Amino acid sequence: MNFIKCVEIFVSHKKSHRARHSLREIYLNANKILCIVEDNNMKDLLNEGMINDLSKDHEFTRIMLDNGTTVSIVGGVEQTLEKVT
């Protein structure tokens, strides 16, 4: 198996209309990745101030796995592709 180390961004707590996002390290099996796309939704949340602790120049990638799970990670598509290939 070929695992890659990533930093996932996820909703850790929802309070009324404002969700709290957190970061954690995860390891993904590169052989299970079906699709890698830019995550514009996370970028919009960052620009709107909904995500703390990250600078505005961060990029995000959404990864779809073969079991239908979707994961949002910190880092651009090109950066992610370099890890996978």
N, C-alpha and C positions, 0 to 999 in steps of 0.2 A: 504494500500500500504506500501511496505517496501523499503524505500529509503536509499541508501548508499552514503556517501560523498567521492568524489574522486578528484584528481588533474589531469585535462586533459592537455595534451601537444598537441598543434595544430600549424599549420602554420598561423602566423598572418600577414605576409607580404612577398611577393616574389619580389626580386630585381635581375634581370639578372639570374645568375646561382645559387645564394645563397638565400635560404629561411630563414626567421627569424621565430623561434619558440617561443611561449609564453606559459605561464601556467595560468590556471584559475580553480577555484573550481566549481565543478558541482555535482549535485545529480542525481543518476540513480535509476530507479525503478528496484529493484533486481528481481522482478517477470517477467521482460521483457528480461532478459539476456538469450541468447541461447548458447553462446560459449565464453570461456575465454582462451586465448593463450598468450604465451610470445611474445613480440613485438621486434623481433631481428632487424628490420629495424631502429627503434628509437635508439636501443643500438649501432648499427653501426654508425649512425649519431653522437651520443654523442662521441664515440671513435675517430671519424674523426674530432672532433672540430666544428661540424656544429651546435651544441646546446650549448649555453652558460649558465652560472649560475647554472649548476648542476655538482656535482662531478662525476667522472668516475665510481663510484661503484653503481650508481642508476640502478634500473631495471625498465622495462616497460612492461605493459600488454595491449593487444588489446582485446576489448570487443565487441562482435557482439550482437545487440539487435534484437528483433523479427520483427522490421519494416525494417531490412536490414542495418540500420545505424551502422557504426563501429566507436569506440572511442578508442583513445590511452591514457592511464593513467600512471602516475608515480607510481611505486610499482610493486612488483613481483606477480606472479600468486598465490602463496600460501597465501600471504598477502591479495590479493583481494578475494580469496575464503573464508578466515576467516570473511571478512566483509559480504559476501553474505549469509553464512550459520549460 
